Amino acid sequence: MKKYEATIIFRDSLQDAEWDGAVDSVRAEIARQGGTLASCTRLGRREFARPMKKQTAGHYGFLAFELDGDKIPALLARLKLNENVFRIQVVNATGNEAPVPQPAESAEA
């Protein structure tokens, strides 16, 4: 399984008390596809730079999870059916780590 990161925008109509339920539905969908959710970070409500689909704001969340690569299209298709999810962007997190610089060896004369 590969590591993925997703930024999810939930609809602005989502109340603060409903946040956990919305994330649980996404977590359940990841589990249904055979993956595991590693972490979930709530980024809060933010205004959009311009209106999108008659929406002016949304509740942002950041998810880190593991899932087989061939299951991502099915996951995205299922999340499109979730009425609380406004937008989702999934990126491959494997190999995105910055290389660790090695200390230079000192040359002795």
Residue pairs with C-beta under 8 A, 6 or more apart in sequence:
1 34
1 35
1 36
1 66
1 67
1 68
2 66
2 67
2 68
2 69
2 92
2 93
2 94
3 38
3 64
3 65
3 66
3 92
3 93
3 94
4 64
4 65
4 66
4 67
4 72
4 90
4 91
4 92
4 93
5 62
5 63
5 64
5 90
5 91
5 93
6 62
6 63
6 64
6 65
6 88
6 89
6 90
6 91
7 60
7 61
7 62
7 63
7 88
7 89
8 26
8 60
8 61
8 62
8 63
8 79
8 85
8 87
8 88
9 58
9 59
9 60
9 61
9 85
9 86
9 87
9 88
10 19
10 22
10 58
10 59
10 60
10 61
10 84
10 85
10 86
11 55
11 58
11 59
11 83
11 84
11 85
11 86
12 45
12 55
12 56
12 57
12 58
12 59
12 86
14 22
14 59
14 84
18 84
19 42
19 59
22 82
22 84
22 85
23 40
23 61
23 63
25 82
25 84
26 37
26 63
26 79
26 82
26 85
27 37
27 40
29 75
29 78
29 79
29 82
30 36
30 37
30 63
30 65
30 67
30 75
31 37
32 78
33 67
33 68
33 71
33 74
33 75
33 78
34 67
34 68
34 71
35 65
35 66
35 67
35 68
35 71
35 75
36 65
36 66
36 67
37 63
37 64
37 65
38 64
38 65
38 66
39 63
39 64
40 61
40 62
40 63
40 64
41 61
41 62
41 63
42 59
42 60
42 61
43 60
43 61
43 62
44 59
44 60
45 57
45 58
45 59
45 60
46 57
46 58
46 60
47 56
47 57
48 55
48 56
48 57
48 58
52 86
52 87
53 86
55 86
58 86
58 87
64 93
67 75
69 92
72 90
75 90
76 88
76 90
79 85
79 88
